[in-house]
């Protein structure tokens, strides 16, 4: 009987074999992994909201002191516009979560949904086939 490693996935800095999973800078022993899941996390929209609020304050303060079309109002409008663009174009992240006897770890995160799904599938295959 040979102890040869079988590679189930190798791409984008990720390698999954029957013995180990190398996800970025972390290495996990497949025998210690009890379950794997892939899920979506929503984009962080708090920062664009805070920036838009700052733009609104700048614009309103400039407007209220009598500078109706001053540079402050224009800057405030531009800040709100940029924050709105970031808010509405933010994309979700996708995560591979690994559970073991020592707890849970978000092992890999990407904006590429299919990549994360393929990594999770490879990890599940490695767990099932390890015997």
N, CA, C and O atoms as a GROMACS GRO file, in nm:
protein
  524
    1UNK      N    1   0.084  -0.118   0.000
    1UNK     CA    2   0.000   0.000   0.000
    1UNK      C    3   0.089   0.124   0.000
    1UNK      O    4   0.183   0.132   0.078
    2UNK      N    5   0.059   0.221  -0.087
    2UNK     CA    6   0.139   0.342  -0.095
    2UNK      C    7   0.072   0.456  -0.020
    2UNK      O    8  -0.050   0.458  -0.003
    3UNK      N    9   0.152   0.548   0.025
    3UNK     CA   10   0.102   0.667   0.095
    3UNK      C   11   0.114   0.788   0.004
    3UNK      O   12   0.161   0.894   0.047
    4UNK      N   13   0.075   0.774  -0.117
    4UNK     CA   14   0.086   0.882  -0.214
    4UNK      C   15  -0.028   0.981  -0.194
    4UNK      O   16  -0.142   0.943  -0.170
    5UNK      N   17   0.007   1.110  -0.206
    5UNK     CA   18  -0.094   1.215  -0.194
    5UNK      C   19  -0.169   1.231  -0.324
    5UNK      O   20  -0.110   1.229  -0.433
    6UNK      N   21  -0.298   1.246  -0.312
    6UNK     CA   22  -0.384   1.273  -0.427
    6UNK      C   23  -0.425   1.420  -0.420
    6UNK      O   24  -0.475   1.466  -0.318
    7UNK      N   25  -0.404   1.493  -0.528
    7UNK     CA   26  -0.439   1.635  -0.533
    7UNK      C   27  -0.580   1.648  -0.587
    7UNK      O   28  -0.610   1.601  -0.697
    8UNK      N   29  -0.667   1.713  -0.510
    8UNK     CA   30  -0.805   1.735  -0.551
    8UNK      C   31  -0.828   1.876  -0.606
    8UNK      O   32  -0.922   1.900  -0.682
    9UNK      N   33  -0.741   1.968  -0.567
    9UNK     CA   34  -0.756   2.106  -0.614
    9UNK      C   35  -0.621   2.176  -0.598
    9UNK      O   36  -0.554   2.160  -0.496
   10UNK      N   37  -0.582   2.253  -0.701
   10UNK     CA   38  -0.459   2.332  -0.692
   10UNK      C   39  -0.474   2.452  -0.784
   10UNK      O   40  -0.462   2.441  -0.906
   11UNK      N   41  -0.499   2.568  -0.722
   11UNK     CA   42  -0.523   2.690  -0.798
   11UNK      C   43  -0.529   2.808  -0.700
   11UNK      O   44  -0.571   2.793  -0.586
   12UNK      N   45  -0.487   2.924  -0.746
   12UNK     CA   46  -0.500   3.050  -0.672
   12UNK      C   47  -0.443   3.043  -0.530
   12UNK      O   48  -0.502   3.097  -0.436
   13UNK      N   49  -0.329   2.978  -0.515
   13UNK     CA   50  -0.264   2.970  -0.384
   13UNK      C   51  -0.329   2.870  -0.290
   13UNK      O   52  -0.302   2.870  -0.170
   14UNK      N   53  -0.415   2.785  -0.344
   14UNK     CA   54  -0.485   2.685  -0.264
   14UNK      C   55  -0.451   2.547  -0.318
   14UNK      O   56  -0.456   2.522  -0.438
   15UNK      N   57  -0.416   2.457  -0.226
   15UNK     CA   58  -0.391   2.318  -0.262
   15UNK      C   59  -0.468   2.230  -0.165
   15UNK      O   60  -0.457   2.246  -0.044
   16UNK      N   61  -0.545   2.138  -0.219
   16UNK     CA   62  -0.619   2.043  -0.136
   16UNK      C   63  -0.579   1.903  -0.181
   16UNK      O   64  -0.596   1.865  -0.296
   17UNK      N   65  -0.524   1.827  -0.085
   17UNK     CA   66  -0.488   1.688  -0.111
   17UNK      C   67  -0.563   1.601  -0.012
   17UNK      O   68  -0.638   1.650   0.073
   18UNK      N   69  -0.541   1.470  -0.022
   18UNK     CA   70  -0.603   1.378   0.074
   18UNK      C   71  -0.542   1.392   0.213
   18UNK      O   72  -0.600   1.342   0.310
   19UNK      N   73  -0.428   1.457   0.226
   19UNK     CA   74  -0.362   1.470   0.356
   19UNK      C   75  -0.371   1.610   0.416
   19UNK      O   76  -0.383   1.625   0.538
   20UNK      N   77  -0.367   1.712   0.330
   20UNK     CA   78  -0.364   1.849   0.384
   20UNK      C   79  -0.434   1.946   0.290
   20UNK      O   80  -0.454   1.919   0.172
   21UNK      N   81  -0.469   2.060   0.348
   21UNK     CA   82  -0.528   2.169   0.270
   21UNK      C   83  -0.445   2.294   0.300
   21UNK      O   84  -0.434   2.337   0.414
   22UNK      N   85  -0.388   2.350   0.196
   22UNK     CA   86  -0.309   2.473   0.209
   22UNK      C   87  -0.394   2.584   0.150
   22UNK      O   88  -0.417   2.590   0.029
   23UNK      N   89  -0.442   2.672   0.238
   23UNK     CA   90  -0.530   2.781   0.199
   23UNK      C   91  -0.459   2.912   0.232
   23UNK      O   92  -0.463   2.960   0.345
   24UNK      N   93  -0.395   2.970   0.130
   24UNK     CA   94  -0.316   3.091   0.155
   24UNK      C   95  -0.194   3.056   0.237
   24UNK      O   96  -0.111   2.975   0.196
   25UNK      N   97  -0.183   3.118   0.355
   25UNK     CA   98  -0.068   3.096   0.443
   25UNK      C   99  -0.095   2.992   0.552
   25UNK      O  100  -0.008   2.967   0.635
   26UNK      N  101  -0.213   2.932   0.552
   26UNK     CA  102  -0.249   2.834   0.654
   26UNK      C  103  -0.254   2.694   0.596
   26UNK      O  104  -0.296   2.673   0.482
   27UNK      N  105  -0.209   2.599   0.675
   27UNK     CA  106  -0.215   2.459   0.635
   27UNK      C  107  -0.300   2.384   0.737
   27UNK      O  108  -0.281   2.398   0.858
   28UNK      N  109  -0.395   2.306   0.687
   28UNK     CA  110  -0.485   2.228   0.772
   28UNK      C  111  -0.466   2.081   0.740
   28UNK      O  112  -0.450   2.044   0.624
   29UNK      N  113  -0.469   1.997   0.842
   29UNK     CA  114  -0.461   1.852   0.824
   29UNK      C  115  -0.604   1.805   0.795
   29UNK      O  116  -0.695   1.827   0.875
   30UNK      N  117  -0.622   1.739   0.682
   30UNK     CA  118  -0.755   1.696   0.640
   30UNK      C  119  -0.817   1.600   0.742
   30UNK      O  120  -0.938   1.603   0.763
   31UNK      N  121  -0.737   1.517   0.804
   31UNK     CA  122  -0.789   1.421   0.902
   31UNK      C  123  -0.851   1.491   1.023
   31UNK      O  124  -0.935   1.432   1.092
   32UNK      N  125  -0.812   1.614   1.051
   32UNK     CA  126  -0.866   1.688   1.166
   32UNK      C  127  -0.990   1.770   1.132
   32UNK      O  128  -1.056   1.823   1.222
   33UNK      N  129  -1.024   1.780   1.004
   33UNK     CA  130  -1.139   1.860   0.963
   33UNK      C  131  -1.265   1.775   0.974
   33UNK      O  132  -1.271   1.665   0.919
   34UNK      N  133  -1.366   1.827   1.047
   34UNK     CA  134  -1.491   1.752   1.063
   34UNK      C  135  -1.598   1.796   0.964
   34UNK      O  136  -1.683   1.716   0.926
   35UNK      N  137  -1.596   1.923   0.922
   35UNK     CA  138  -1.692   1.967   0.821
   35UNK      C  139  -1.642   2.093   0.752
   35UNK      O  140  -1.559   2.168   0.804
   36UNK      N  141  -1.696   2.113   0.632
   36UNK     CA  142  -1.659   2.227   0.549
   36UNK      C  143  -1.788   2.289   0.496
   36UNK      O  144  -1.880   2.219   0.455
   37UNK      N  145  -1.792   2.422   0.496
   37UNK     CA  146  -1.908   2.489   0.435
   37UNK      C  147  -1.859   2.612   0.359
   37UNK      O  148  -1.757   2.673   0.392
   38UNK      N  149  -1.937   2.646   0.258
   38UNK     CA  150  -1.911   2.767   0.180
   38UNK      C  151  -2.034   2.856   0.196
   38UNK      O  152  -2.147   2.809   0.183
   39UNK      N  153  -2.011   2.984   0.223
   39UNK     CA  154  -2.124   3.074   0.238
   39UNK      C  155  -2.088   3.214   0.195
   39UNK      O  156  -1.971   3.247   0.174
   40UNK      N  157  -2.190   3.296   0.182
   40UNK     CA  158  -2.176   3.434   0.136
   40UNK      C  159  -2.186   3.530   0.254
   40UNK      O  160  -2.272   3.514   0.341
   41UNK      N  161  -2.098   3.628   0.255
   41UNK     CA  162  -2.109   3.736   0.354
   41UNK      C  163  -2.139   3.864   0.278
   41UNK      O  164  -2.077   3.893   0.176
   42UNK      N  165  -2.232   3.940   0.329
   42UNK     CA  166  -2.270   4.065   0.263
   42UNK      C  167  -2.157   4.166   0.267
   42UNK      O  168  -2.070   4.160   0.354
   43UNK      N  169  -2.158   4.258   0.172
   43UNK     CA  170  -2.054   4.361   0.171
   43UNK      C  171  -2.068   4.455   0.290
   43UNK      O  172  -2.178   4.476   0.340
   44UNK      N  173  -1.958   4.510   0.335
   44UNK     CA  174  -1.958   4.606   0.445
   44UNK      C  175  -2.002   4.741   0.391
   44UNK      O  176  -1.930   4.806   0.316
   45UNK      N  177  -2.120   4.781   0.429
   45UNK     CA  178  -2.175   4.906   0.379
   45UNK      C  179  -2.170   5.017   0.484
   45UNK      O  180  -2.219   5.127   0.459
   46UNK      N  181  -2.113   4.991   0.599
   46UNK     CA  182  -2.107   5.092   0.705
   46UNK      C  183  -2.014   5.208   0.666
   46UNK      O  184  -2.047   5.323   0.692
   47UNK      N  185  -1.901   5.178   0.607
   47UNK     CA  186  -1.805   5.283   0.572
   47UNK      C  187  -1.862   5.380   0.470
   47UNK      O  188  -1.849   5.501   0.489
   48UNK      N  189  -1.924   5.333   0.360
   48UNK     CA  190  -1.984   5.429   0.267
   48UNK      C  191  -2.094   5.514   0.331
   48UNK      O  192  -2.112   5.631   0.297
   49UNK      N  193  -2.169   5.454   0.424
   49UNK     CA  194  -2.272   5.532   0.492
   49UNK      C  195  -2.212   5.642   0.578
   49UNK      O  196  -2.264   5.754   0.582
   50UNK      N  197  -2.104   5.612   0.646
   50UNK     CA  198  -2.037   5.712   0.730
   50UNK      C  199  -1.979   5.823   0.642
   50UNK      O  200  -1.989   5.941   0.676
   51UNK      N  201  -1.919   5.785   0.530
   51UNK     CA  202  -1.862   5.885   0.438
   51UNK      C  203  -1.973   5.972   0.380
   51UNK      O  204  -1.955   6.094   0.367
   52UNK      N  205  -2.088   5.912   0.346
   52UNK     CA  206  -2.200   5.991   0.294
   52UNK      C  207  -2.251   6.088   0.400
   52UNK      O  208  -2.288   6.201   0.368
   53UNK      N  209  -2.254   6.044   0.525
   53UNK     CA  210  -2.296   6.132   0.634
   53UNK      C  211  -2.201   6.250   0.649
   53UNK      O  212  -2.245   6.363   0.672
   54UNK      N  213  -2.072   6.226   0.637
   54UNK     CA  214  -1.972   6.334   0.642
   54UNK      C  215  -1.996   6.432   0.526
   54UNK      O  216  -1.992   6.553   0.546
   55UNK      N  217  -2.020   6.379   0.407
   55UNK     CA  218  -2.050   6.464   0.291
   55UNK      C  219  -2.175   6.546   0.313
   55UNK      O  220  -2.180   6.664   0.276
   56UNK      N  221  -2.277   6.485   0.373
   56UNK     CA  222  -2.401   6.557   0.402
   56UNK      C  223  -2.377   6.670   0.503
   56UNK      O  224  -2.429   6.780   0.486
   57UNK      N  225  -2.300   6.642   0.604
   57UNK     CA  226  -2.268   6.745   0.706
   57UNK      C  227  -2.190   6.859   0.642
   57UNK      O  228  -2.220   6.976   0.668
   58UNK      N  229  -2.092   6.828   0.561
   58UNK     CA  230  -2.014   6.933   0.493
   58UNK      C  231  -2.104   7.017   0.404
   58UNK      O  232  -2.098   7.140   0.407
   59UNK      N  233  -2.188   6.952   0.326
   59UNK     CA  234  -2.277   7.023   0.237
   59UNK      C  235  -2.378   7.109   0.311
   59UNK      O  236  -2.400   7.224   0.274
   60UNK      N  237  -2.440   7.054   0.416
   60UNK     CA  238  -2.539   7.130   0.492
   60UNK      C  239  -2.478   7.247   0.568
   60UNK      O  240  -2.536   7.355   0.574
   61UNK      N  241  -2.360   7.224   0.624
   61UNK     CA  242  -2.294   7.334   0.697
   61UNK      C  243  -2.258   7.448   0.602
   61UNK      O  244  -2.277   7.565   0.635
   62UNK      N  245  -2.206   7.414   0.486
   62UNK     CA  246  -2.172   7.516   0.387
   62UNK      C  247  -2.298   7.587   0.337
   62UNK      O  248  -2.297   7.709   0.318
   63UNK      N  249  -2.405   7.512   0.318
   63UNK     CA  250  -2.530   7.569   0.268
   63UNK      C  251  -2.593   7.659   0.374
   63UNK      O  252  -2.647   7.765   0.341
   64UNK      N  253  -2.588   7.618   0.501
   64UNK     CA  254  -2.657   7.693   0.606
   64UNK      C  255  -2.588   7.824   0.643
   64UNK      O  256  -2.652   7.914   0.697
   65UNK      N  257  -2.459   7.835   0.615
   65UNK     CA  258  -2.392   7.961   0.650
   65UNK      C  259  -2.397   8.061   0.535
   65UNK      O  260  -2.329   8.164   0.537
   66UNK      N  261  -2.479   8.031   0.435
   66UNK     CA  262  -2.503   8.127   0.330
   66UNK      C  263  -2.427   8.106   0.202
   66UNK      O  264  -2.444   8.183   0.107
   67UNK      N  265  -2.344   8.005   0.196
   67UNK     CA  266  -2.270   7.978   0.074
   67UNK      C  267  -2.346   7.874  -0.007
   67UNK      O  268  -2.304   7.758  -0.015
   68UNK      N  269  -2.455   7.914  -0.066
   68UNK     CA  270  -2.549   7.824  -0.131
   68UNK      C  271  -2.482   7.734  -0.237
   68UNK      O  272  -2.511   7.615  -0.241
   69UNK      N  273  -2.396   7.787  -0.318
   69UNK     CA  274  -2.330   7.706  -0.420
   69UNK      C  275  -2.180   7.719  -0.406
   69UNK      O  276  -2.108   7.739  -0.504
   70UNK      N  277  -2.135   7.707  -0.285
   70UNK     CA  278  -1.991   7.721  -0.258
   70UNK      C  279  -1.919   7.590  -0.284
   70UNK      O  280  -1.980   7.488  -0.318
   71UNK      N  281  -1.790   7.595  -0.269
   71UNK     CA  282  -1.707   7.477  -0.285
   71UNK      C  283  -1.745   7.369  -0.184
   71UNK      O  284  -1.740   7.250  -0.215
   72UNK      N  285  -1.783   7.410  -0.062
   72UNK     CA  286  -1.823   7.314   0.041
   72UNK      C  287  -1.944   7.234   0.001
   72UNK      O  288  -1.951   7.113   0.025
   73UNK      N  289  -2.043   7.300  -0.061
   73UNK     CA  290  -2.163   7.231  -0.107
   73UNK      C  291  -2.126   7.132  -0.218
   73UNK      O  292  -2.173   7.018  -0.217
   74UNK      N  293  -2.043   7.175  -0.312
   74UNK     CA  294  -2.002   7.088  -0.422
   74UNK      C  295  -1.922   6.969  -0.370
   74UNK      O  296  -1.943   6.855  -0.414
   75UNK      N  297  -1.832   6.995  -0.277
   75UNK     CA  298  -1.752   6.886  -0.219
   75UNK      C  299  -1.845   6.788  -0.147
   75UNK      O  300  -1.829   6.666  -0.159
   76UNK      N  301  -1.941   6.840  -0.071
   76UNK     CA  302  -2.036   6.754  -0.001
   76UNK      C  303  -2.114   6.666  -0.097
   76UNK      O  304  -2.132   6.546  -0.071
   77UNK      N  305  -2.160   6.723  -0.206
   77UNK     CA  306  -2.236   6.647  -0.306
   77UNK      C  307  -2.146   6.540  -0.371
   77UNK      O  308  -2.190   6.427  -0.392
   78UNK      N  309  -2.023   6.577  -0.402
   78UNK     CA  310  -1.930   6.479  -0.461
   78UNK      C  311  -1.901   6.364  -0.365
   78UNK      O  312  -1.895   6.248  -0.406
   79UNK      N  313  -1.883   6.394  -0.238
   79UNK     CA  314  -1.856   6.290  -0.138
   79UNK      C  315  -1.976   6.196  -0.129
   79UNK      O  316  -1.959   6.074  -0.124
   80UNK      N  317  -2.096   6.253  -0.126
   80UNK     CA  318  -2.217   6.170  -0.120
   80UNK      C  319  -2.228   6.083  -0.245
   80UNK      O  320  -2.265   5.966  -0.235
   81UNK      N  321  -2.197   6.138  -0.361
   81UNK     CA  322  -2.205   6.062  -0.486
   81UNK      C  323  -2.107   5.945  -0.486
   81UNK      O  324  -2.143   5.834  -0.526
   82UNK      N  325  -1.984   5.969  -0.442
   82UNK     CA  326  -1.883   5.863  -0.438
   82UNK      C  327  -1.924   5.756  -0.337
   82UNK      O  328  -1.913   5.636  -0.364
   83UNK      N  329  -1.972   5.799  -0.221
   83UNK     CA  330  -2.016   5.702  -0.119
   83UNK      C  331  -2.133   5.620  -0.170
   83UNK      O  332  -2.140   5.499  -0.144
   84UNK      N  333  -2.224   5.683  -0.242
   84UNK     CA  334  -2.337   5.610  -0.299
   84UNK      C  335  -2.293   5.508  -0.401
   84UNK      O  336  -2.345   5.397  -0.404
   85UNK      N  337  -2.197   5.545  -0.485
   85UNK     CA  338  -2.144   5.452  -0.584
   85UNK      C  339  -2.082   5.331  -0.516
   85UNK      O  340  -2.108   5.217  -0.554
   86UNK      N  341  -1.999   5.355  -0.414
   86UNK     CA  342  -1.934   5.246  -0.341
   86UNK      C  343  -2.040   5.159  -0.272
   86UNK      O  344  -2.029   5.036  -0.272
   87UNK      N  345  -2.141   5.222  -0.214
   87UNK     CA  346  -2.247   5.150  -0.144
   87UNK      C  347  -2.319   5.054  -0.238
   87UNK      O  348  -2.341   4.937  -0.203
   88UNK      N  349  -2.357   5.101  -0.356
   88UNK     CA  350  -2.438   5.022  -0.446
   88UNK      C  351  -2.358   4.925  -0.533
   88UNK      O  352  -2.417   4.833  -0.591
   89UNK      N  353  -2.229   4.942  -0.544
   89UNK     CA  354  -2.148   4.851  -0.626
   89UNK      C  355  -2.068   4.752  -0.543
   89UNK      O  356  -1.997   4.668  -0.599
   90UNK      N  357  -2.077   4.759  -0.412
   90UNK     CA  358  -2.002   4.667  -0.325
   90UNK      C  359  -2.050   4.525  -0.349
   90UNK      O  360  -2.170   4.499  -0.357
   91UNK      N  361  -1.956   4.433  -0.360
   91UNK     CA  362  -1.988   4.293  -0.387
   91UNK      C  363  -1.970   4.211  -0.261
   91UNK      O  364  -1.887   4.244  -0.175
   92UNK      N  365  -2.046   4.104  -0.249
   92UNK     CA  366  -2.030   4.018  -0.132
   92UNK      C  367  -1.900   3.938  -0.141
   92UNK      O  368  -1.840   3.925  -0.247
   93UNK      N  369  -1.859   3.887  -0.027
   93UNK     CA  370  -1.745   3.796  -0.021
   93UNK      C  371  -1.797   3.656   0.003
   93UNK      O  372  -1.907   3.637   0.055
   94UNK      N  373  -1.718   3.559  -0.034
   94UNK     CA  374  -1.754   3.419  -0.016
   94UNK      C  375  -1.645   3.354   0.068
   94UNK      O  376  -1.526   3.381   0.050
   95UNK      N  377  -1.687   3.269   0.161
   95UNK     CA  378  -1.596   3.216   0.263
   95UNK      C  379  -1.604   3.064   0.267
   95UNK      O  380  -1.712   3.006   0.256
   96UNK      N  381  -1.488   3.001   0.284
   96UNK     CA  382  -1.480   2.858   0.315
   96UNK      C  383  -1.457   2.849   0.465
   96UNK      O  384  -1.356   2.896   0.517
   97UNK      N  385  -1.552   2.789   0.535
   97UNK     CA  386  -1.540   2.772   0.680
   97UNK      C  387  -1.512   2.626   0.711
   97UNK      O  388  -1.580   2.535   0.662
   98UNK      N  389  -1.409   2.606   0.792
   98UNK     CA  390  -1.366   2.472   0.831
   98UNK      C  391  -1.395   2.454   0.980
   98UNK      O  392  -1.364   2.540   1.062
   99UNK      N  393  -1.455   2.339   1.013
   99UNK     CA  394  -1.479   2.303   1.152
   99UNK      C  395  -1.392   2.183   1.187
   99UNK      O  396  -1.377   2.090   1.108
  100UNK      N  397  -1.336   2.189   1.307
  100UNK     CA  398  -1.256   2.077   1.358
  100UNK      C  399  -1.284   2.065   1.507
  100UNK      O  400  -1.364   2.140   1.563
  101UNK      N  401  -1.217   1.971   1.570
  101UNK     CA  402  -1.235   1.954   1.714
  101UNK      C  403  -1.192   2.078   1.792
  101UNK      O  404  -1.240   2.102   1.903
  102UNK      N  405  -1.101   2.156   1.735
  102UNK     CA  406  -1.053   2.276   1.805
  102UNK      C  407  -1.136   2.400   1.775
  102UNK      O  408  -1.105   2.508   1.828
  103UNK      N  409  -1.240   2.388   1.692
  103UNK     CA  410  -1.327   2.504   1.666
  103UNK      C  411  -1.348   2.529   1.518
  103UNK      O  412  -1.324   2.443   1.433
  104UNK      N  413  -1.394   2.652   1.489
  104UNK     CA  414  -1.422   2.693   1.353
  104UNK      C  415  -1.320   2.794   1.305
  104UNK      O  416  -1.264   2.871   1.384
  105UNK      N  417  -1.295   2.794   1.174
  105UNK     CA  418  -1.204   2.891   1.116
  105UNK      C  419  -1.256   2.928   0.977
  105UNK      O  420  -1.292   2.841   0.898
  106UNK      N  421  -1.258   3.058   0.949
  106UNK     CA  422  -1.284   3.104   0.814
  106UNK      C  423  -1.152   3.092   0.740
  106UNK      O  424  -1.066   3.179   0.749
  107UNK      N  425  -1.137   2.982   0.668
  107UNK     CA  426  -1.008   2.944   0.612
  107UNK      C  427  -0.972   3.017   0.484
  107UNK      O  428  -0.854   3.036   0.454
  108UNK      N  429  -1.072   3.057   0.408
  108UNK     CA  430  -1.044   3.121   0.279
  108UNK      C  431  -1.158   3.214   0.244
  108UNK      O  432  -1.274   3.181   0.263
  109UNK      N  433  -1.122   3.333   0.194
  109UNK     CA  434  -1.223   3.431   0.154
  109UNK      C  435  -1.188   3.485   0.016
  109UNK      O  436  -1.072   3.511  -0.015
  110UNK      N  437  -1.292   3.502  -0.067
  110UNK     CA  438  -1.272   3.552  -0.202
  110UNK      C  439  -1.400   3.619  -0.251
  110UNK      O  440  -1.508   3.594  -0.197
  111UNK      N  441  -1.388   3.703  -0.351
  111UNK     CA  442  -1.504   3.761  -0.418
  111UNK      C  443  -1.556   3.667  -0.527
  111UNK      O  444  -1.664   3.690  -0.582
  112UNK      N  445  -1.481   3.562  -0.556
  112UNK     CA  446  -1.515   3.466  -0.661
  112UNK      C  447  -1.594   3.348  -0.601
  112UNK      O  448  -1.537   3.261  -0.535
  113UNK      N  449  -1.723   3.349  -0.625
  113UNK     CA  450  -1.811   3.247  -0.568
  113UNK      C  451  -1.777   3.107  -0.616
  113UNK      O  452  -1.772   3.013  -0.536
  114UNK      N  453  -1.752   3.092  -0.746
  114UNK     CA  454  -1.725   2.958  -0.798
  114UNK      C  455  -1.594   2.901  -0.745
  114UNK      O  456  -1.583   2.781  -0.722
  115UNK      N  457  -1.494   2.987  -0.725
  115UNK     CA  458  -1.367   2.941  -0.668
  115UNK      C  459  -1.390   2.886  -0.528
  115UNK      O  460  -1.341   2.778  -0.495
  116UNK      N  461  -1.462   2.960  -0.445
  116UNK     CA  462  -1.489   2.916  -0.307
  116UNK      C  463  -1.570   2.787  -0.308
  116UNK      O  464  -1.542   2.697  -0.228
  117UNK      N  465  -1.668   2.775  -0.395
  117UNK     CA  466  -1.746   2.651  -0.403
  117UNK      C  467  -1.660   2.533  -0.446
  117UNK      O  468  -1.677   2.422  -0.395
  118UNK      N  469  -1.569   2.555  -0.540
  118UNK     CA  470  -1.481   2.448  -0.585
  118UNK      C  471  -1.384   2.404  -0.475
  118UNK      O  472  -1.354   2.286  -0.462
  119UNK      N  473  -1.336   2.501  -0.396
  119UNK     CA  474  -1.247   2.466  -0.284
  119UNK      C  475  -1.324   2.384  -0.181
  119UNK      O  476  -1.273   2.284  -0.131
  120UNK      N  477  -1.445   2.426  -0.147
  120UNK     CA  478  -1.526   2.353  -0.049
  120UNK      C  479  -1.557   2.212  -0.100
  120UNK      O  480  -1.554   2.117  -0.022
  121UNK      N  481  -1.587   2.199  -0.227
  121UNK     CA  482  -1.614   2.067  -0.285
  121UNK      C  483  -1.490   1.978  -0.278
  121UNK      O  484  -1.500   1.860  -0.244
  122UNK      N  485  -1.374   2.034  -0.309
  122UNK     CA  486  -1.248   1.957  -0.302
  122UNK      C  487  -1.219   1.914  -0.160
  122UNK      O  488  -1.176   1.801  -0.137
  123UNK      N  489  -1.241   2.002  -0.064
  123UNK     CA  490  -1.219   1.966   0.076
  123UNK      C  491  -1.315   1.856   0.121
  123UNK      O  492  -1.274   1.761   0.188
  124UNK      N  493  -1.441   1.868   0.083
  124UNK     CA  494  -1.538   1.763   0.118
  124UNK      C  495  -1.501   1.631   0.053
  124UNK      O  496  -1.515   1.525   0.115
  125UNK      N  497  -1.455   1.634  -0.070
  125UNK     CA  498  -1.412   1.512  -0.138
  125UNK      C  499  -1.293   1.450  -0.066
  125UNK      O  500  -1.288   1.328  -0.047
  126UNK      N  501  -1.198   1.533  -0.025
  126UNK     CA  502  -1.080   1.483   0.046
  126UNK      C  503  -1.121   1.419   0.180
  126UNK      O  504  -1.065   1.316   0.220
  127UNK      N  505  -1.217   1.479   0.248
  127UNK     CA  506  -1.263   1.424   0.378
  127UNK      C  507  -1.330   1.288   0.356
  127UNK      O  508  -1.302   1.193   0.429
  128UNK      N  509  -1.417   1.280   0.257
  128UNK     CA  510  -1.489   1.154   0.231
  128UNK      C  511  -1.394   1.045   0.187
  128UNK      O  512  -1.408   0.930   0.230
  129UNK      N  513  -1.299   1.076   0.102
  129UNK     CA  514  -1.210   0.974   0.046
  129UNK      C  515  -1.094   0.936   0.137
  129UNK      O  516  -1.024   0.838   0.109
  130UNK      N  517  -1.072   1.010   0.242
  130UNK     CA  518  -0.959   0.974   0.330
  130UNK      C  519  -0.984   0.846   0.406
  130UNK      O  520  -0.890   0.783   0.454
  131UNK      N  521  -1.111   0.809   0.417
  131UNK     CA  522  -1.146   0.679   0.473
  131UNK      C  523  -1.161   0.671   0.618
  131UNK      O  524  -1.191   0.564   0.671
   0.00000   0.00000   0.00000
